[in-house]
Amino acid sequence: MMRMDPEIERKWQRKWAEARLFEPHVDASRPKFLITVPWPYTNGSLHVGHGRTYTLADIIARYKRTRGFNVLFPPMAFHQSGTPIIAFSERLRNREKKIEEQYISYLREYEDEGRIPELLEKFQDPKAIADYFSNAIVNDFSALGYSIDWTRRFTSADEVYQDFVKWQFEKLNSMGYIKQGSHPVLYSVRDENAVGEDDIADGDVDKVTIEEFTGVIFSGRDFDIVAASLRPETIFGITNLWISPSAQYVLMELEGRRVVVSREASEKLGYQYRGARVIRPVEKAEVMGASFRVPITAGRSRCLNLPSLTPPTTALALFTRCLATPYGTTLRSGSPGLTWARSRSYRCRREAPLWNHWKRRCTLRAYPRPTS
């Protein structure tokens, strides 16, 4: 079997570079063709997906050259903006074993073993990570023989590129194509920044979604109470509210109302509603000693203690409603985390936490008061 001689590859790659074959110049006599590919993120070494994507683009670029086109490919750039590089750098500073092992495996593809500890120290600066792997990608793509014009190389972190992005937004805004509004986004509390899929560990394979819960408001004399539900249309059968004896509850100002929620809920609602603020802690006796008006039906409901209800499964209160079914009457809680069956002793089955750092959102819904 014939073996590929790597020296032959390197010989012709040198000749291509010396002849500057892949650097297009203005030529009015030939049709222009531009092909670009999503830029690689520079927080680590390449994987087979990069090879597939750039090989397909390189085939197209080479074909178009044979057809007489003046081809610009890609122009080559590197994605250095966003929070993942910063996050990896911070974790290396914290000496996280898993991340150190991950970067040691990356560096073994390029470096002698003795130089790796020195580079890991440098990688505590996020720019060092971005620059190292940008250069590594250049060498890898060159070794693969891609017909890339390297004279137009840049990164998303370059000042001139950042200015270009600002100009784009200002231009689109001046033309009325950009609107500002409120909508749910993935958000990092620690970094105080909106995040995308690439910013979350395994976000590309373990898709992150936003689940919306309805906060049903029960009106009281001194304050209202909010119960979380995925089934707000079942409020016609409400029998009572539940609170947890182990949870901490607070009184907060929210959308012009004074409402009681759990402390966990107050933190999350504070990120979702402008002007939301905690007023004071609330003793459970205050809540259990009051009655609350049920939306729409105008009935009255009281809060009961539920020992098996533990945070963070419930970020707010729960309500129980009485539903008529072909099999008799059942009681069902208003939380996705608890399912109830009517029997002598109630049993709890936990299915999912009500709140998750990345995935949960709550919408307050105020129902109209009855006219009579």
The 8 nearest C-alpha neighbors of each residue, nearest first, counted from 0:
[[1, 2, 3, 4, 5, 7, 6, 8],
 [2, 0, 3, 4, 5, 7, 6, 8],
 [1, 3, 4, 0, 5, 7, 6, 8],
 [4, 2, 5, 1, 7, 8, 6, 0],
 [3, 5, 6, 7, 2, 8, 1, 9],
 [6, 4, 8, 7, 3, 9, 10, 2],
 [5, 7, 9, 8, 4, 10, 11, 3],
 [6, 8, 10, 5, 9, 4, 11, 3],
 [9, 7, 5, 6, 10, 11, 12, 4],
 [8, 10, 12, 6, 7, 11, 13, 5],
 [11, 9, 7, 13, 8, 12, 6, 14],
 [12, 10, 14, 13, 8, 9, 15, 7],
 [11, 13, 9, 15, 14, 10, 8, 16],
 [14, 12, 16, 11, 10, 15, 9, 17],
 [13, 15, 11, 17, 16, 12, 18, 10],
 [16, 14, 12, 18, 13, 17, 20, 19],
 [15, 17, 19, 13, 14, 18, 12, 20],
 [18, 16, 14, 19, 15, 13, 20, 12],
 [17, 19, 15, 20, 16, 14, 21, 13],
 [20, 18, 16, 17, 21, 22, 15, 14],
 [19, 21, 18, 15, 22, 16, 23, 17],
 [20, 22, 148, 19, 146, 23, 147, 71],
 [23, 21, 148, 19, 20, 24, 150, 71],
 [24, 22, 71, 21, 69, 70, 25, 20],
 [25, 23, 26, 22, 69, 71, 70, 21],
 [24, 26, 27, 23, 69, 29, 28, 31],
 [25, 27, 28, 29, 24, 69, 30, 23],
 [26, 28, 29, 25, 30, 31, 69, 24],
 [27, 29, 26, 30, 25, 69, 31, 68],
 [30, 28, 27, 68, 26, 69, 31, 67],
 [29, 31, 68, 69, 32, 28, 27, 67],
 [32, 30, 69, 68, 70, 29, 33, 71],
 [31, 33, 70, 69, 68, 71, 34, 30],
 [34, 32, 71, 70, 72, 35, 31, 73],
 [35, 33, 72, 73, 71, 32, 36, 60],
 [34, 36, 73, 72, 74, 33, 37, 56],
 [35, 37, 38, 73, 34, 53, 56, 52],
 [38, 36, 39, 35, 76, 52, 78, 77],
 [37, 39, 77, 78, 76, 36, 40, 75],
 [38, 40, 77, 78, 41, 37, 49, 76],
 [41, 39, 78, 42, 77, 79, 38, 43],
 [40, 42, 129, 132, 43, 133, 79, 39],
 [41, 43, 84, 40, 129, 128, 132, 44],
 [44, 42, 41, 132, 105, 45, 102, 40],
 [43, 45, 105, 132, 46, 42, 136, 41],
 [46, 44, 49, 43, 47, 136, 50, 39],
 [45, 47, 48, 49, 44, 50, 51, 43],
 [46, 48, 50, 49, 51, 45, 52, 53],
 [49, 47, 51, 50, 46, 52, 45, 53],
 [50, 48, 52, 47, 51, 46, 53, 45],
 [51, 49, 47, 48, 53, 52, 54, 46],
 [50, 52, 48, 54, 49, 53, 47, 55],
 [51, 53, 49, 55, 54, 50, 48, 56],
 [54, 52, 56, 55, 50, 51, 57, 49],
 [53, 55, 57, 51, 56, 52, 50, 58],
 [54, 56, 58, 53, 52, 57, 51, 59],
 [55, 57, 53, 59, 54, 58, 60, 52],
 [58, 56, 54, 60, 59, 55, 53, 145],
 [59, 57, 55, 61, 56, 60, 62, 54],
 [58, 60, 62, 56, 57, 61, 63, 55],
 [61, 59, 57, 63, 62, 58, 56, 64],
 [62, 60, 64, 58, 63, 59, 57, 65],
 [61, 63, 59, 65, 64, 60, 58, 66],
 [62, 64, 66, 60, 65, 61, 68, 59],
 [65, 63, 68, 61, 67, 66, 62, 70],
 [64, 66, 62, 63, 67, 61, 68, 60],
 [67, 65, 63, 64, 68, 62, 61, 69],
 [66, 68, 64, 65, 63, 69, 29, 30],
 [69, 67, 64, 30, 63, 70, 31, 29],
 [68, 70, 31, 32, 29, 30, 23, 64],
 [71, 69, 32, 68, 33, 31, 64, 72],
 [70, 72, 33, 73, 23, 32, 34, 74],
 [73, 71, 74, 34, 147, 148, 35, 33],
 [72, 74, 35, 75, 34, 71, 147, 36],
 [73, 75, 72, 151, 35, 148, 76, 71],
 [74, 76, 152, 73, 151, 149, 153, 147],
 [77, 75, 153, 154, 152, 38, 74, 78],
 [76, 78, 154, 38, 39, 79, 40, 155],
 [77, 79, 40, 155, 38, 39, 80, 154],
 [78, 80, 155, 156, 41, 77, 129, 40],
 [81, 79, 156, 78, 155, 82, 84, 83],
 [82, 80, 83, 79, 84, 198, 85, 194],
 [81, 83, 85, 84, 198, 86, 80, 194],
 [84, 82, 86, 198, 85, 81, 87, 197],
 [85, 83, 87, 86, 42, 82, 125, 88],
 [84, 86, 88, 82, 125, 83, 87, 89],
 [85, 87, 83, 89, 84, 88, 82, 90],
 [88, 86, 90, 84, 89, 85, 83, 91],
 [87, 89, 123, 91, 85, 125, 86, 90],
 [90, 88, 92, 86, 91, 87, 85, 93],
 [89, 91, 93, 87, 92, 88, 95, 86],
 [90, 92, 94, 88, 93, 89, 123, 95],
 [93, 91, 89, 90, 123, 94, 88, 95],
 [92, 94, 90, 91, 95, 89, 88, 96],
 [95, 93, 91, 92, 96, 90, 99, 98],
 [96, 94, 98, 93, 97, 90, 91, 99],
 [95, 97, 99, 98, 94, 100, 91, 101],
 [96, 98, 100, 99, 95, 101, 94, 102],
 [99, 97, 101, 100, 96, 95, 102, 91],
 [98, 100, 96, 102, 101, 97, 103, 95],
 [101, 99, 103, 97, 98, 102, 96, 104],
 [102, 100, 98, 104, 99, 103, 97, 105],
 [103, 101, 105, 104, 99, 100, 106, 98],
 [102, 104, 100, 106, 105, 101, 99, 107],
 [103, 105, 102, 107, 101, 106, 100, 108],
 [106, 104, 102, 103, 107, 108, 44, 101],
 [105, 107, 103, 108, 109, 104, 110, 102],
 [108, 106, 104, 110, 109, 105, 103, 111],
 [107, 109, 106, 105, 110, 104, 44, 111],
 [108, 110, 107, 106, 111, 105, 135, 44],
 [111, 109, 107, 106, 108, 112, 114, 115],
 [110, 112, 113, 114, 107, 115, 109, 106],
 [111, 113, 115, 114, 110, 107, 116, 106],
 [114, 112, 111, 115, 116, 117, 110, 118],
 [115, 113, 117, 112, 111, 116, 118, 110],
 [114, 116, 118, 117, 112, 113, 119, 106],
 [117, 115, 119, 118, 114, 120, 113, 112],
 [118, 116, 120, 115, 119, 114, 121, 113],
 [119, 117, 121, 115, 120, 116, 122, 114],
 [118, 120, 122, 116, 121, 117, 115, 123],
 [119, 121, 118, 117, 122, 123, 116, 92],
 [122, 120, 118, 123, 119, 124, 127, 117],
 [123, 121, 124, 119, 128, 127, 120, 88],
 [122, 124, 88, 121, 92, 120, 91, 125],
 [123, 125, 122, 127, 126, 121, 88, 128],
 [126, 124, 88, 128, 85, 127, 84, 122],
 [127, 125, 129, 128, 124, 130, 122, 84],
 [126, 128, 130, 125, 122, 124, 129, 131],
 [129, 127, 125, 122, 131, 126, 130, 42],
 [128, 130, 126, 41, 127, 132, 131, 42],
 [129, 131, 133, 127, 128, 132, 126, 134],
 [132, 130, 128, 134, 133, 129, 127, 135],
 [131, 133, 135, 134, 41, 129, 130, 136],
 [134, 132, 130, 136, 135, 131, 41, 129],
 [135, 133, 137, 132, 136, 131, 130, 138],
 [134, 136, 132, 138, 137, 133, 139, 131],
 [137, 135, 139, 133, 138, 134, 132, 140],
 [138, 136, 134, 140, 135, 139, 141, 133],
 [139, 137, 141, 135, 136, 140, 142, 134],
 [140, 138, 136, 142, 141, 137, 135, 143],
 [139, 141, 143, 137, 142, 138, 145, 136],
 [140, 142, 144, 138, 143, 139, 145, 137],
 [143, 141, 139, 144, 140, 138, 9, 145],
 [144, 142, 140, 141, 145, 139, 50, 138],
 [143, 145, 141, 142, 146, 140, 12, 8],
 [144, 146, 147, 143, 140, 141, 57, 54],
 [145, 147, 21, 57, 144, 148, 72, 61],
 [148, 146, 72, 145, 149, 21, 73, 75],
 [147, 149, 22, 21, 150, 72, 151, 74],
 [148, 150, 152, 151, 147, 75, 74, 22],
 [151, 149, 148, 152, 22, 74, 75, 147],
 [150, 152, 149, 74, 148, 75, 153, 76],
 [151, 153, 75, 149, 76, 150, 74, 154],
 [154, 152, 76, 151, 77, 75, 157, 155],
 [155, 153, 77, 76, 156, 157, 78, 79],
 [154, 156, 78, 79, 157, 80, 160, 77],
 [157, 155, 154, 79, 80, 158, 161, 160],
 [158, 156, 160, 154, 159, 155, 161, 153],
 [157, 159, 161, 160, 162, 156, 155, 163],
 [158, 160, 162, 161, 157, 163, 156, 164],
 [159, 161, 163, 157, 162, 158, 155, 164],
 [162, 160, 158, 164, 163, 159, 157, 165],
 [163, 161, 165, 159, 160, 164, 166, 158],
 [162, 164, 160, 166, 161, 165, 167, 159],
 [165, 163, 167, 161, 166, 162, 160, 168],
 [166, 164, 162, 168, 167, 163, 169, 161],
 [167, 165, 163, 169, 164, 168, 170, 162],
 [168, 166, 164, 170, 165, 169, 171, 163],
 [167, 169, 171, 165, 170, 166, 172, 164],
 [168, 170, 172, 166, 167, 171, 173, 165],
 [169, 171, 167, 173, 172, 168, 166, 174],
 [172, 170, 174, 168, 176, 173, 169, 167],
 [171, 173, 177, 169, 175, 174, 170, 176],
 [174, 172, 170, 175, 171, 169, 176, 177],
 [175, 173, 171, 172, 176, 170, 177, 169],
 [174, 176, 172, 173, 177, 171, 178, 170],
 [175, 177, 171, 172, 174, 178, 173, 170],
 [178, 176, 172, 175, 171, 179, 168, 174],
 [179, 177, 180, 176, 175, 172, 171, 181],
 [180, 178, 177, 181, 182, 172, 176, 175],
 [179, 181, 178, 182, 177, 183, 184, 271],
 [182, 180, 183, 179, 184, 271, 272, 178],
 [181, 183, 184, 180, 271, 179, 185, 360],
 [184, 182, 185, 181, 360, 209, 271, 186],
 [185, 183, 186, 182, 193, 194, 209, 195],
 [184, 186, 194, 193, 357, 195, 183, 187],
 [187, 185, 193, 194, 192, 184, 188, 357],
 [186, 188, 190, 189, 192, 191, 193, 194],
 [187, 189, 191, 190, 186, 192, 356, 270],
 [188, 190, 187, 191, 192, 186, 356, 193],
 [189, 191, 192, 187, 188, 186, 193, 82],
 [192, 190, 188, 187, 189, 193, 186, 194],
 [191, 193, 190, 187, 186, 194, 188, 189],
 [194, 192, 186, 185, 187, 184, 195, 191],
 [195, 193, 186, 185, 198, 192, 187, 196],
 [196, 194, 198, 197, 185, 193, 199, 202],
 [195, 197, 202, 198, 199, 203, 194, 207],
 [198, 196, 195, 199, 202, 203, 83, 200],
 [197, 199, 83, 195, 196, 194, 82, 200],
 [200, 198, 202, 197, 196, 201, 195, 194],
 [199, 201, 202, 198, 197, 203, 196, 205],
 [202, 200, 203, 204, 205, 199, 197, 206],
 [201, 203, 199, 196, 205, 200, 206, 204],
 [202, 204, 201, 205, 196, 206, 197, 199],
 [203, 205, 202, 201, 206, 207, 200, 196],
 [206, 204, 202, 201, 203, 207, 200, 196],
 [207, 205, 202, 204, 203, 208, 196, 201],
 [208, 206, 205, 202, 358, 209, 196, 357],
 [207, 209, 358, 210, 206, 357, 359, 185],
 [208, 210, 358, 359, 211, 360, 207, 357],
 [211, 209, 359, 360, 358, 208, 212, 361],
 [210, 212, 360, 361, 209, 359, 362, 213],
 [213, 211, 361, 229, 228, 362, 360, 227],
 [212, 214, 362, 228, 227, 363, 361, 215],
 [213, 215, 363, 227, 226, 362, 225, 364],
 [216, 214, 226, 225, 364, 213, 227, 363],
 [215, 217, 225, 224, 365, 214, 218, 223],
 [218, 216, 224, 292, 223, 293, 291, 225],
 [219, 217, 223, 292, 291, 216, 224, 222],
 [220, 218, 291, 223, 222, 221, 292, 290],
 [219, 221, 222, 218, 223, 291, 289, 290],
 [222, 220, 219, 223, 257, 289, 218, 258],
 [221, 223, 219, 257, 258, 220, 224, 218],
 [224, 222, 218, 258, 219, 217, 257, 259],
 [223, 225, 259, 258, 217, 216, 260, 218],
 [226, 224, 216, 215, 214, 260, 217, 316],
 [225, 227, 316, 317, 215, 214, 315, 318],
 [228, 226, 214, 213, 315, 334, 317, 215],
 [229, 227, 333, 334, 213, 230, 212, 231],
 [228, 230, 212, 213, 231, 335, 334, 333],
 [229, 231, 228, 232, 233, 333, 213, 234],
 [232, 230, 233, 228, 234, 229, 213, 215],
 [231, 233, 230, 234, 235, 229, 228, 236],
 [234, 232, 231, 235, 230, 236, 320, 237],
 [233, 235, 237, 236, 232, 231, 320, 294],
 [236, 234, 233, 237, 296, 232, 295, 320],
 [237, 235, 320, 321, 234, 233, 322, 238],
 [238, 236, 320, 234, 319, 235, 239, 321],
 [237, 239, 320, 319, 236, 300, 321, 240],
 [240, 238, 300, 301, 319, 318, 237, 302],
 [239, 241, 318, 302, 317, 301, 303, 319],
 [242, 240, 303, 317, 302, 316, 318, 304],
 [243, 241, 316, 304, 305, 303, 302, 244],
 [242, 244, 308, 305, 246, 245, 304, 306],
 [243, 245, 246, 306, 304, 242, 305, 283],
 [246, 244, 243, 309, 247, 306, 310, 308],
 [247, 245, 243, 244, 310, 248, 309, 261],
 [246, 248, 261, 262, 245, 249, 280, 281],
 [249, 247, 261, 262, 281, 260, 280, 246],
 [250, 248, 280, 281, 259, 260, 279, 262],
 [249, 251, 259, 279, 278, 258, 277, 280],
 [252, 250, 277, 278, 276, 258, 257, 253],
 [251, 253, 257, 276, 275, 256, 277, 258],
 [254, 252, 275, 256, 255, 251, 257, 258],
 [253, 255, 256, 252, 275, 272, 274, 273],
 [254, 256, 253, 252, 257, 275, 274, 258],
 [257, 255, 253, 254, 252, 258, 223, 222],
 [258, 256, 252, 222, 251, 223, 253, 250],
 [259, 257, 223, 224, 251, 222, 250, 256],
 [258, 260, 250, 224, 249, 223, 251, 225],
 [261, 259, 315, 248, 249, 225, 264, 265],
 [260, 262, 248, 315, 264, 263, 314, 247],
 [261, 263, 265, 248, 264, 247, 249, 260],
 [264, 262, 261, 266, 265, 314, 267, 311],
 [263, 265, 314, 261, 267, 262, 266, 268],
 [266, 264, 262, 268, 263, 267, 269, 261],
 [267, 265, 269, 264, 263, 268, 262, 270],
 [268, 266, 264, 269, 270, 265, 263, 271],
 [267, 269, 271, 265, 270, 266, 264, 272],
 [268, 270, 266, 275, 267, 271, 272, 265],
 [271, 269, 268, 267, 272, 266, 273, 275],
 [272, 270, 268, 269, 267, 273, 360, 183],
 [273, 271, 275, 269, 270, 268, 274, 253],
 [274, 272, 275, 271, 269, 270, 254, 253],
 [273, 275, 276, 272, 253, 254, 269, 252],
 [274, 276, 253, 269, 252, 273, 272, 251],
 [277, 275, 252, 251, 274, 278, 269, 253],
 [276, 278, 251, 279, 250, 252, 249, 265],
 [277, 279, 251, 250, 276, 252, 280, 249],
 [278, 280, 250, 249, 277, 281, 251, 248],
 [279, 281, 249, 250, 248, 282, 278, 247],
 [282, 280, 249, 248, 250, 283, 279, 285],
 [281, 283, 284, 285, 280, 248, 286, 247],
 [282, 284, 286, 285, 287, 281, 248, 244],
 [283, 285, 287, 282, 286, 288, 281, 289],
 [286, 284, 288, 283, 282, 287, 289, 281],
 [287, 285, 283, 284, 288, 289, 302, 282],
 [288, 286, 302, 284, 289, 285, 283, 303],
 [287, 289, 285, 286, 284, 290, 301, 302],
 [290, 288, 286, 287, 285, 301, 291, 219],
 [289, 291, 301, 300, 299, 219, 292, 288],
 [292, 290, 219, 300, 218, 299, 217, 301],
 [291, 293, 299, 218, 217, 297, 298, 300],
 [292, 294, 297, 298, 217, 299, 296, 291],
 [293, 295, 296, 297, 366, 292, 217, 368],
 [296, 294, 297, 369, 368, 366, 367, 293],
 [295, 297, 298, 294, 293, 235, 369, 234],
 [298, 296, 293, 295, 292, 294, 299, 369],
 [299, 297, 293, 296, 292, 300, 294, 291],
 [298, 300, 292, 291, 293, 290, 297, 301],
 [299, 301, 239, 291, 290, 292, 238, 293],
 [300, 302, 290, 239, 240, 291, 303, 289],
 [303, 301, 240, 287, 241, 239, 242, 286],
 [302, 304, 241, 240, 242, 287, 305, 301],
 [305, 303, 242, 243, 241, 244, 306, 302],
 [304, 306, 243, 308, 307, 242, 241, 303],
 [307, 305, 308, 244, 243, 304, 309, 245],
 [308, 306, 305, 309, 347, 243, 244, 346],
 [307, 309, 243, 306, 305, 310, 313, 242],
 [308, 310, 312, 307, 243, 311, 245, 313],
 [311, 309, 312, 313, 246, 314, 308, 245],
 [310, 312, 313, 314, 309, 352, 354, 353],
 [313, 311, 352, 310, 353, 309, 336, 314],
 [314, 312, 310, 311, 315, 353, 309, 316],
 [313, 315, 264, 261, 263, 311, 353, 312],
 [316, 314, 260, 261, 313, 226, 227, 264],
 [315, 317, 226, 242, 241, 225, 227, 313],
 [318, 316, 226, 241, 333, 240, 227, 334],
 [317, 319, 240, 333, 332, 239, 241, 226],
 [320, 318, 332, 331, 237, 239, 238, 333],
 [319, 321, 237, 236, 238, 331, 330, 322],
 [320, 322, 236, 330, 329, 237, 238, 328],
 [323, 321, 329, 328, 236, 320, 324, 330],
 [322, 324, 328, 327, 321, 329, 325, 326],
 [323, 325, 326, 327, 328, 322, 329, 321],
 [326, 324, 327, 323, 328, 322, 329, 321],
 [327, 325, 324, 328, 323, 329, 322, 341],
 [326, 328, 324, 325, 323, 329, 322, 341],
 [327, 329, 323, 322, 324, 321, 330, 326],
 [330, 328, 341, 322, 340, 321, 331, 327],
 [329, 331, 321, 320, 341, 339, 340, 319],
 [330, 332, 339, 319, 320, 338, 329, 333],
 [331, 333, 319, 334, 318, 338, 337, 317],
 [334, 332, 228, 318, 317, 319, 227, 331],
 [333, 335, 228, 336, 332, 337, 227, 317],
 [336, 334, 337, 353, 229, 351, 333, 228],
 [335, 337, 351, 350, 349, 334, 352, 353],
 [338, 336, 349, 348, 335, 334, 347, 332],
 [337, 339, 348, 331, 347, 332, 336, 340],
 [340, 338, 331, 330, 347, 346, 332, 337],
 [341, 339, 329, 330, 342, 345, 338, 346],
 [342, 340, 329, 330, 345, 339, 343, 344],
 [341, 343, 344, 345, 340, 346, 339, 329],
 [344, 342, 345, 341, 346, 340, 339, 330],
 [345, 343, 342, 346, 341, 340, 347, 339],
 [344, 346, 342, 341, 343, 340, 339, 347],
 [345, 347, 344, 339, 348, 340, 338, 342],
 [348, 346, 337, 338, 339, 349, 345, 307],
 [347, 349, 337, 338, 350, 346, 336, 339],
 [350, 348, 336, 337, 351, 347, 338, 352],
 [349, 351, 336, 348, 337, 352, 335, 338],
 [350, 352, 336, 349, 353, 335, 312, 337],
 [353, 351, 312, 354, 336, 311, 355, 350],
 [354, 352, 312, 313, 336, 351, 314, 335],
 [353, 355, 359, 352, 314, 356, 311, 312],
 [354, 356, 358, 359, 357, 352, 353, 311],
 [357, 355, 358, 354, 359, 187, 188, 186],
 [358, 356, 355, 185, 359, 186, 187, 207],
 [357, 359, 209, 355, 208, 356, 210, 207],
 [360, 358, 210, 354, 355, 209, 357, 211],
 [359, 361, 211, 210, 212, 209, 362, 358],
 [360, 362, 212, 211, 213, 214, 363, 359],
 [361, 363, 213, 214, 212, 364, 211, 360],
 [364, 362, 214, 213, 215, 365, 361, 216],
 [363, 365, 215, 214, 366, 362, 213, 216],
 [366, 364, 216, 363, 367, 215, 294, 214],
 [365, 367, 294, 364, 295, 368, 216, 215],
 [368, 366, 369, 295, 365, 294, 370, 364],
 [367, 369, 295, 370, 366, 294, 297, 296],
 [370, 368, 371, 295, 367, 297, 296, 294],
 [371, 369, 368, 367, 295, 297, 296, 294],
 [370, 369, 368, 297, 296, 295, 367, 298]]
